[in-house]
């Protein structure tokens, strides 16, 4: 992640998974490149607020 310009460390990643921290757009872009998936994959099953 650091090589992609995202200094996301394990504790920060854990907070995101637990819902205690929001993910930054730059981190999301880096994860998209690491996993080589479409951005839509990160949002599957999430319903928009009404």
Secondary structure as a PSIPRED ss2 file (coil, helix, strand):
# PSIPRED VFORMAT (PSIPRED V4.0)

   1 X C   1.000  0.000  0.000
   2 X H   0.000  1.000  0.000
   3 X H   0.000  1.000  0.000
   4 X H   0.000  1.000  0.000
   5 X C   1.000  0.000  0.000
   6 X C   1.000  0.000  0.000
   7 X C   1.000  0.000  0.000
   8 X C   1.000  0.000  0.000
   9 X C   1.000  0.000  0.000
  10 X H   0.000  1.000  0.000
  11 X H   0.000  1.000  0.000
  12 X H   0.000  1.000  0.000
  13 X H   0.000  1.000  0.000
  14 X H   0.000  1.000  0.000
  15 X H   0.000  1.000  0.000
  16 X H   0.000  1.000  0.000
  17 X H   0.000  1.000  0.000
  18 X C   1.000  0.000  0.000
  19 X C   1.000  0.000  0.000
  20 X C   1.000  0.000  0.000
  21 X C   1.000  0.000  0.000
  22 X C   1.000  0.000  0.000
  23 X C   1.000  0.000  0.000
  24 X C   1.000  0.000  0.000
  25 X H   0.000  1.000  0.000
  26 X H   0.000  1.000  0.000
  27 X H   0.000  1.000  0.000
  28 X H   0.000  1.000  0.000
  29 X H   0.000  1.000  0.000
  30 X H   0.000  1.000  0.000
  31 X H   0.000  1.000  0.000
  32 X H   0.000  1.000  0.000
  33 X H   0.000  1.000  0.000
  34 X H   0.000  1.000  0.000
  35 X H   0.000  1.000  0.000
  36 X C   1.000  0.000  0.000
  37 X C   1.000  0.000  0.000
  38 X C   1.000  0.000  0.000
  39 X H   0.000  1.000  0.000
  40 X H   0.000  1.000  0.000
  41 X H   0.000  1.000  0.000
  42 X H   0.000  1.000  0.000
  43 X H   0.000  1.000  0.000
  44 X C   1.000  0.000  0.000
  45 X C   1.000  0.000  0.000
  46 X C   1.000  0.000  0.000
  47 X C   1.000  0.000  0.000
  48 X C   1.000  0.000  0.000
  49 X C   1.000  0.000  0.000
  50 X C   1.000  0.000  0.000
